[in-house]
Amino acid sequence: MTSVQLWAMVVGLFLPFVLGLLLKHSWVNWVKFLIVVLASAVVGAISLAIAGELKIAGPGDWALLIGAIVAASQVTFFWFIERVPGLKAWLYSHFVRD
């Protein structure tokens, strides 16, 4: 397993939990969205740096990077967490605090 593959696996497993600890139910939606986008940008930049491909030419590259990471995390959340009975309630009770 390469360092890039290991990083992708760690990010895929733990980013939703980290974001769950950061985000609060009482915050307005645009603040939550901004935090998720910023976290995605940071994770994406680190991923590119680990892969040795951190060559961002312009704003379009950043938009594509952020969009891909947000989309992947949303698909993962709704594919796994929403479909397993009781998992979402358990995760929210342990990781989301107000």
C-alpha positions, 0 to 999 in steps of 0.5 A: 500500500502506497502512502497515497492509498493510505492517506485516501483511506484514512481521510475517507474513514475519518473526515466525516467524524472530524466534520461531525465534531466541528459542525453544530446543529444550531449553526446556519447552513451556509456556515456548515457549508463553508466549513465543509468546503474549506476542510475539503480544500485542505484535505485535497491540497494535502492529498495532492502534495502527498501524491507529488501532483500539487500543480494547481494552474488556476481557480478552475483546478481548485473548484474541481478539486473541492467539488470532487472531494465534497461529492465523494464525501456526500456519496459516502455518507448517504451510501453507507451511513444513511443505509445502515439501520441505527448507524446515523443515530449512533454517530450523531449521539456520539460525535455531534455536540451542540 
